[in-house]
């Protein structure tokens, strides 16, 4: 993000209580996040957002609180001002066990404090990932996430050294399936673990994982779970500000790549994000933290970090935006849209399957509704199942609006089937506001606009609801 965003004006926001999480959080309904007031955003420190053209994507959606994204990691610090409004405390869960040395002790052999608390992060990794996905917007503090209005769920599996037990990861994935978490972010990987493989296969959401930081070709050397060939898994490599493969400045490594086993790239170099306050202010320190995190400190609560761990949440968040725009998308749909909408580049074409780097604007642009009336009749339940206009089902249907409402205000109307507010100026530019230009009619006078929007009269509502609504041949003279 360049300094051209200095003059962004303050937007209007409203606060509302958020569904199942009203007991602990208020969420902001953001009308136009392009006017974010976060300092790091305004100062151009969040270069990755500009790279993926996030402002254009935000014009479509900034996410919905109903979309739940699980972060399988080291926990999330909910005391952080940019994260305390976006984490579901009730669903969050720790899978660490106090009795297991591997998990319950830190780098000094001391017990990990509050091992059973998913909202306590003594590594910083999970909190950093969480901020990239959904840091709060328009609070004039810190930064903004890619999808600031979605709900995060902390699934804590990693200990102080960012190590994990495969059984805990399996349990976290199974738990996500059990409680209905839509998307999982797993910024980790390495050796093959059958239990993780099976859990991902049985998970009905999208599993987004990092390709690894060994600067290796994953087509030649295995890296898991990113190398798994599963329709609901997408693997992510990291690029820098010049769209080159990220190379580490700290160790002899960099982003993994692979024309067959890395799906796409996303920003992953020097990414600024949220960080546990107690680590920044020295309340909790270990040799591990001192070695790996001292140089990354920006200010209290914010660090920079690099790697495929940082690139992965960019893709996760864009998937959450897509699901916010259309909840009927399957994991396969999400993966296909994201990969088909990358910015293709010669320098990346032989390094990943898609040949490019994430572009949020193109991904959300590819979801633009195409409204055609295909079926001879359709009832309300079918409409709700097949809309948002059937992009995922392959059977696009028309939106239904009440004729009296439409003719009273031929600009806005609410769909009777899926309850979407339609803006005819924006969504249906081809609409001709004339009954004579419609193609099909009923005996009672309902008709279909050229865009596919069905305009119903009261007399046809009953037949619409019971599935017997019939339109005459489009060549009928009326």
C-alpha positions in Angstrom: 0.0 0.0 0.0 1.6 3.3 -1.1 1.3 6.7 0.5 -1.5 7.6 -1.8 -3.9 6.3 0.9 -2.9 9.1 3.3 -6.1 11.1 2.5 -8.6 8.3 3.1 -11.6 9.6 4.9 -13.3 8.2 8.0 -16.1 5.8 7.2 -19.4 5.4 9.1 -19.7 2.3 11.1 -22.4 0.7 13.3 -22.0 -1.7 16.1 -24.2 -4.7 16.5 -24.3 -7.9 18.6 -23.1 -10.9 16.8 -25.4 -13.9 16.9 -24.0 -16.8 18.9 -21.2 -14.7 20.2 -23.2 -11.8 21.6 -22.1 -12.7 25.1 -18.6 -11.4 24.6 -18.2 -9.3 21.5 -19.5 -6.5 19.4 -18.8 -6.6 15.6 -18.4 -3.7 13.3 -20.5 -3.7 10.1 -18.1 -2.0 7.7 -19.8 -0.3 4.8 -16.7 0.7 2.9 -13.4 -0.6 4.3 -11.5 1.4 1.7 -11.7 4.2 4.2 -9.9 2.3 7.0 -8.2 4.4 9.6 -5.6 1.9 10.8 -2.1 3.6 10.9 -0.1 0.7 9.3 -2.6 0.6 6.5 -2.5 4.4 5.9 1.3 4.4 6.1 1.5 1.8 3.4 3.1 -0.8 5.7 0.6 -3.5 4.7 2.0 -3.9 1.2 0.3 -7.3 0.7 -3.1 -5.8 0.7 -2.4 -3.5 -2.2 -0.7 -6.4 -4.0 -3.8 -8.5 -3.9 -6.0 -5.5 -4.8 -8.0 -5.8 -1.6 -9.9 -2.6 -1.8 -11.7 -3.7 -5.0 -12.6 -6.9 -3.2 -13.9 -5.0 -0.2 -16.4 -3.2 -2.5 -18.1 -6.6 -2.8 -17.8 -7.8 0.8 -15.6 -7.4 3.9 -16.8 -10.8 5.2 -19.7 -11.9 7.4 -19.5 -12.8 11.1 -21.3 -16.1 10.3 -18.3 -17.3 8.4 -16.0 -19.2 10.9 -12.3 -19.6 10.2 -10.3 -22.0 12.4 -6.6 -21.2 13.0 -4.8 -24.4 13.8 -1.7 -22.9 15.5 -0.2 -21.7 18.8 -3.3 -19.9 20.0 -4.6 -16.3 19.6 -4.1 -13.5 22.1 -7.6 -12.1 22.5 -6.4 -9.3 24.8 -5.0 -7.7 21.7 -7.0 -4.6 20.6 -7.1 -5.7 17.0 -8.3 -9.2 17.8 -10.6 -9.1 20.8 -13.7 -8.5 18.7 -13.3 -11.2 16.2 -12.6 -14.5 18.0 -15.3 -16.9 19.1 -14.3 -17.7 22.6 -16.9 -20.5 23.0 -15.8 -22.5 20.0 -12.1 -22.0 20.5 -10.3 -25.0 22.0 -6.8 -26.1 23.1 -5.6 -29.6 22.3 -2.4 -29.4 24.3 -1.9 -31.9 27.2 -0.1 -30.9 30.4 1.1 -34.4 31.0 2.9 -34.7 27.6 6.5 -33.3 27.8 6.5 -32.7 24.0 3.6 -30.3 24.3 3.5 -29.2 27.9 7.1 -27.9 28.3 8.7 -24.9 26.7 12.3 -24.6 25.4 13.7 -24.4 28.9 11.8 -27.5 30.0 9.5 -25.4 32.1 5.7 -26.1 32.0 3.8 -24.1 29.4 1.5 -21.8 31.3 -2.2 -22.1 30.6 -1.6 -25.0 28.2 -5.4 -25.6 28.1 -6.3 -22.0 27.1 -6.7 -21.5 23.3 -6.8 -17.7 23.8 -3.2 -17.6 25.2 -0.3 -17.5 22.8 3.2 -17.8 24.1 4.8 -18.4 20.7 3.3 -15.5 18.7 2.8 -17.5 15.5 -0.9 -18.0 15.8 -1.6 -14.4 16.8 0.4 -13.2 13.8 -1.5 -15.4 11.4 -4.9 -14.4 13.0 -4.2 -10.7 12.4 -3.4 -11.2 8.7 -6.8 -12.9 8.3 -9.1 -10.7 10.4 -7.6 -7.9 12.4 -10.3 -5.4 13.3 -11.1 -2.6 10.9 -11.8 1.1 11.5 -10.7 1.3 15.1 -7.8 3.7 14.2 -5.4 1.2 15.8 -2.7 -1.0 14.3 -3.7 -2.7 11.1 -6.6 -4.3 9.2 -7.1 -7.9 8.2 -7.9 -9.2 4.7 -11.4 -10.3 6.0 -12.1 -8.0 9.0 -15.7 -9.0 9.5 -15.4 -12.8 9.7 -15.2 -14.9 12.9 -11.9 -16.6 14.0 -11.8 -19.8 16.1 -8.5 -20.6 17.8 -7.5 -24.2 17.7 -4.3 -24.5 19.8 -2.0 -27.3 18.9 1.6 -25.8 18.9 3.8 -25.4 21.9 6.3 -22.7 22.7 8.8 -24.0 20.0 6.0 -24.1 17.4 6.1 -27.9 17.4 3.0 -30.0 17.4 1.7 -33.5 17.9 0.0 -35.0 14.7 -2.7 -36.5 16.9 -3.6 -33.0 18.2 -3.8 -31.6 14.7 -6.0 -34.5 13.7 -8.3 -33.8 16.7 -8.4 -30.2 15.8 -9.5 -30.9 12.2 -12.1 -33.4 13.4 -13.4 -30.9 16.0 -13.7 -28.3 13.2 -15.9 -30.7 11.3 -18.0 -31.5 14.3 -18.8 -27.8 15.2 -19.1 -26.6 11.6 -16.0 -24.4 11.1 -16.0 -23.4 7.4 -12.3 -22.9 6.6 -9.1 -24.0 8.3 -5.8 -22.3 8.2 -2.8 -24.5 8.9 0.5 -22.6 8.6 2.7 -25.6 9.3 3.8 -28.8 7.8 6.7 -31.2 7.2 6.6 -35.0 7.3 3.7 -37.1 6.2 1.2 -38.1 8.9 -1.6 -40.5 7.9 -3.8 -39.3 10.7 -3.7 -35.7 9.4 -4.3 -37.0 5.8 -7.4 -38.9 6.9 -8.8 -36.0 8.9 -8.5 -33.5 6.0 -10.2 -36.0 3.7 -13.1 -36.2 6.2 -13.3 -32.5 6.6 -16.1 -30.8 4.6 -14.6 -27.3 4.6 -11.6 -25.8 2.8 -8.2 -26.6 4.3 -5.5 -24.0 3.4 -1.9 -24.9 4.3 1.6 -23.6 3.8 4.0 -25.1 1.3 7.0 -24.8 3.6 10.1 -22.7 4.0 12.9 -25.0 2.8 13.5 -23.3 -0.5 12.9 -26.7 -2.1 11.0 -28.1 -5.0 8.0 -29.9 -3.5 7.7 -31.9 -6.7 11.0 -33.6 -5.8 10.9 -33.6 -2.0 7.8 -34.2 0.0 6.2 -31.6 2.2 2.9 -32.4 3.9 0.1 -31.9 4.2 0.6 -29.4 1.4 1.5 -32.2 -1.1 -1.7 -34.1 -0.6 -3.8 -34.2 -3.7 -7.2 -33.5 -2.1 -10.0 -31.4 -3.7 -10.6 -29.5 -0.4 -6.9 -28.6 0.2 -5.0 -25.6 -1.3 -1.2 -25.2 -0.8 0.4 -21.7 -0.6 3.9 -20.5 -1.3 5.3 -17.0 -0.4 6.4 -14.1 -2.6 8.0 -10.8 -1.8 7.0 -7.3 -2.8 8.5 -7.8 -6.3 6.5 -11.0 -6.8 9.7 -13.1 -6.6 9.9 -16.2 -4.5 10.5 -15.2 -0.9 14.0 -15.9 0.4 14.8 -15.8 4.1 17.2 -13.2 5.5 17.6 -15.2 8.7 18.4 -18.7 7.6 19.3 -20.6 4.4 15.7 -21.1 3.3 12.8 -19.6 1.5 9.5 -20.4 0.0 9.0 -23.9 -1.3 7.7 -24.2 -4.9 6.5 -26.9 -7.3 4.6 -26.9 -10.6 2.6 -29.9 -9.4 2.4 -29.5 -5.6 2.2 -25.8 -4.8 -1.2 -24.3 -5.9 -0.4 -20.6 -5.8 1.6 -17.9 -4.2 0.6 -15.0 -1.8 2.5 -12.2 -0.1 4.8 -13.6 2.6 7.8 -11.3 3.1 8.1 -8.9 6.0 4.4 -9.0 6.7 3.4 -6.8 9.6 0.7 -8.3 11.9 -0.6 -8.7 15.5 1.6 -10.2 18.2 1.0 -11.1 21.8 1.4 -8.1 24.1 3.1 -10.1 26.9 5.9 -11.1 24.5 6.4 -7.6 23.2 6.6 -6.0 26.7 8.8 -8.7 28.1 6.3 -10.3 30.5 7.0 -13.7 28.9 10.4 -14.5 27.3 12.3 -17.6 26.4 15.6 -18.2 24.5 13.4 -19.3 21.6 11.6 -16.0 21.5 14.8 -14.1 22.0 16.5 -15.9 19.1 13.7 -15.7 16.5 11.6 -12.7 17.4 13.7 -9.8 18.7 14.6 -8.3 15.3 10.9 -8.5 14.2 9.5 -6.1 16.8 7.7 -3.0 15.4 5.9 -1.7 18.3 4.0 -3.2 21.3 1.5 -5.7 19.8 2.9 -5.8 16.3 5.8 -7.7 14.7 6.8 -8.5 11.1 7.4 -12.0 10.1 8.0 -13.8 6.8 7.4 -17.2 5.2 4.7 -19.4 3.8 3.0 -19.2 7.2 2.3 -15.6 6.5 1.2 -16.2 2.9 -1.3 -18.9 3.8 -3.7 -16.7 5.8 -4.0 -14.3 2.8 -5.5 -17.1 0.8 -7.6 -18.3 3.8 -9.0 -14.8 4.2 -9.9 -14.5 0.5 -11.7 -17.8 0.7 -13.6 -16.4 3.7 -14.6 -13.4 1.6 -15.8 -15.6 -1.2 -17.9 -17.7 1.2 -19.3 -14.5 2.7 -20.4 -13.5 -0.8 -22.0 -16.9 -1.5 -22.4 -19.5 1.2 -23.3 -22.2 -1.3 -19.7 -22.5 -2.5 -18.2 -25.9 -1.9 -14.5 -26.2 -1.0 -13.8 -27.2 -4.6 -15.5 -24.1 -5.8 -13.5 -21.9 -3.5 -10.2 -23.5 -4.6 -11.1 -23.3 -8.3 -12.1 -19.6 -8.1 -9.0 -18.6 -6.2 -6.6 -20.5 -8.5 -8.4 -19.3 -11.7 -8.1 -15.6 -10.6 -4.4 -15.3 -9.8 -2.2 -12.7 -11.4 -0.3 -15.0 -13.8 3.5 -14.2 -14.2 6.3 -15.7 -16.2 8.5 -15.8 -13.1 5.9 -18.0 -11.3 4.5 -20.1 -14.2 6.9 -23.0 -13.5 6.8 -22.7 -9.7 3.1 -23.5 -9.0 0.0 -25.1 -10.5 -1.8 -21.8 -11.2 1.2 -20.0 -12.4 0.5 -16.9 -10.3 0.0 -14.9 -7.2 -3.3 -14.4 -5.3 -5.6 -11.6 -6.4 -8.6 -10.9 -4.1 -10.3 -8.5 -6.5 -10.3 -11.0 -9.4 -11.5 -13.8 -7.1 -14.4 -11.8 -5.8 -15.0 -10.4 -9.3 -15.4 -14.0 -10.6 -18.4 -14.4 -8.3 -20.5 -11.8 -10.1 -24.0 -13.2 -10.4 -25.2 -14.2 -13.8 -29.0 -14.1 -13.6 -30.8 -16.4 -16.1 -34.1 -18.1 -15.8 -33.5 -21.7 -16.8 -36.1 -23.9 -15.1 -39.7 -24.0 -16.2 -40.8 -23.6 -12.6 -39.1 -23.4 -9.2 -40.3 -23.3 -5.7 -38.9 -21.3 -2.7 -36.9 -24.1 -1.3 -35.3 -24.9 -4.6 -34.6 -21.2 -5.1 -32.8 -20.9 -1.7 -30.8 -24.1 -2.4 -29.7 -23.1 -6.0 -29.2 -19.4 -5.5 -26.9 -17.3 -5.3 -27.9 -17.8 -8.8 -26.5 -21.3 -9.0 -22.9 -20.5 -9.7 -21.8 -23.5 -7.7 -24.6 -25.9 -8.8 -24.3 -25.1 -12.5 -28.0 -24.4 -12.6 -28.4 -20.6 -12.5 -31.9 -19.4 -11.5 -33.5 -16.0 -11.5 -34.1 -13.8 -8.5 -37.7 -13.2 -7.6 -39.1 -9.8 -6.7 -42.6 -8.7 -6.0 -44.1 -6.7 -8.9 -45.7 -4.0 -6.7 -42.4 -3.5 -4.9 -40.4 -3.4 -8.1 -42.6 -1.0 -9.9 -42.7 1.3 -6.9 -38.9 1.4 -6.7 -37.2 0.0 -9.9 -33.8 0.5 -8.3 -33.8 -1.6 -5.2 -35.8 -4.8 -4.3 -35.4 -7.8 -2.0 -35.4 -11.3 -3.5 -38.3 -13.3 -2.3 -36.3 -16.5 -2.3 -32.8 -15.8 -0.9 -33.6 -12.4 0.7 -30.7 -10.7 -1.1 -31.1 -6.9 -1.5 -30.8 -6.3 -5.2 -29.4 -3.1 -6.7 -30.6 -3.0 -10.3 -28.2 -0.2 -11.1 -25.2 -2.2 -10.1 -26.1 -5.9 -10.3 -28.3 -5.8 -13.4 -26.9 -3.3 -15.7 -28.7 -4.9 -18.7 -32.2 -4.5 -17.2 -34.6 -2.7 -19.4 -37.4 -1.3 -17.3 -40.2 -2.3 -19.6 -42.6 -5.2 -19.5 -42.5 -5.3 -23.3 -38.9 -6.3 -23.2 -39.4 -9.3 -21.0 -39.4 -12.8 -22.6 -41.9 -14.9 -20.6 -45.2 -14.2 -18.9 -47.9 -15.9 -16.9 -51.6 -15.5 -17.3 -51.7 -13.3 -14.2 -49.1 -10.9 -15.5 -45.8 -12.0 -13.9 -42.8 -11.5 -16.2 -39.1 -12.0 -16.5 -36.7 -9.1 -17.1 -33.9 -9.6 -19.7 -31.5 -10.0 -16.8 -33.4 -13.1 -15.6 -35.0 -11.4 -12.6 -38.6 -12.7 -12.1 -41.2 -10.0 -11.3 -44.1 -11.7 -9.6 -47.7 -10.5 -9.1 -49.5 -11.4 -5.9 -51.7 -13.9 -7.8 -48.7 -16.0 -8.7 -47.1 -16.1 -5.2 -48.9 -19.3 -4.2 -47.8 -21.2 -7.3 -44.3 -20.0 -6.8 -44.2 -21.3 -3.2 -45.6 -24.7 -4.1 -43.4 -25.1 -7.2 -46.1 -25.0 -9.9 -45.4 -21.6 -11.3 -45.5 -21.8 -15.1 -44.3 -19.2 -17.7 -45.5 -19.3 -21.2 -43.3 -19.6 -24.2 -41.0 -16.6 -24.7 -42.5 -16.0 -28.2 -46.0 -15.3 -26.8 -47.5 -12.1 -28.0 -48.9 -9.9 -25.2 
